[in-house]
Amino acid sequence: MAQATIRDVAREAAVSVASVSRVLSGGANVRPALRHRVVEAIARLGYVPHAGARMLSRAARTDTIGVILPDMHGEFFSELLRGMDVEASGRGLQLLLSTMHADANRGGVALRSMRGRVDGVVVMAPQIDPDILFSHLPPGVSAVLVNCAPHHEPRAELRVDNEAGAGEMTRHLLALGRRRIVHVAGPAGNVDADGRVRGYEAAMAAAGLPTRVLPGNFREEAGAAAVATLLHDIDQVDAIFAANDQMAIGALIALRDAGVDVPRQIAIGGFDDVPLARLVSPGITTMSADAYALGRRAVERVGGLIAEAPDAGLEWRRPLLVVRGSTVSHQESPKNGLEQGERS
């Protein structure tokens, strides 16, 4: 296929060649609607001016960052977006938000719709095949991946060390003398959930103890459903480690309604450290992934890419143990030096 010319762009955008030239040169006397039409035509045709892609990048600047999330339900995503918004606002940038709900096709549509409308994208897609994801990323648009599936491409990327965090939570429960620890998992095929299962299973295996994993979906009702299952043989359970705080809270409420004492009879651990985890009674012991800081860091890195700073590294973020009343009562204290991992 022949390379697109400036005349092709003018024809596609239904403007004059002179208008296209003014947009490419960054002229201030160009109406926003006309500039938008030209930028979209450039993106559709893949046109690169003779002065190089750097000029195109300046001409097409939108001061907007696209954000693709798997969901917006729950406080984790609220905190993540809060961090993104604070960092973006400080840089004079806007956010354009969409969700994919673990649907690769929906994610592809969202990404394609952002072409020509954003300077960069932050993508969190823990259940999408990376090859499919990469095929939908707009060419020439800076991208930062957050908690996406493992792959072999050099990409700017952030990942929470879910396996290490789950292992630490399980060892915390073991240090308190709990031996019949049940894990309520997140959605199957979700890289965050899968990593937390692996961390739990590895810590239990190291202690020479059997595992028990119940299905979940990161929603409160899944925690309550797990408790409904466990009530049939409640004496065989002395701790529940839920893969996120929402399920931990659902389990806590269900146990309280059933008259089960937390933490004396059953301890509960969660993951994420959402704000509500410290407000329920007893507060939820959790692994803090600091979603707010994660959101800020993602926007900081995509901002660097937009400014053409080289960045193709994988940055791991290890969660911190936050001990509260759902595992340790006022009469108890953590063993094996776990106090050093606490945060209030």
Secondary structure, DSSP 8 states (H G I E B T S, - for coil): -----HHHHHHHHTS-HHHHHHHHTT-SSS-HHHHHHHHHHHHHHT---TT-HHHHHHHT--SEEEEEES---SHHHHHHHHHHHHHHHHTT-EEEEEE-TT-HHHHHHHHHHTTTT-SEEEEE-TTS-HHHHHHHS-TT-EEEEES----SS--EEEEE-HHHHHHHHHHHHHHTT---EEEE---TT-HHHHHHHHHHHHHHHHTT----EE---SSHHHHHHHHHHHGGGGGG-SEEEESSHHHHHHHHHHHHHTT--TTTT-EEE-SB--GGGGTSSS--BEEE--HHHHHHHHHHHHHHHHTT-----EEEE--EEE--TTT--TT---STTGGGG---
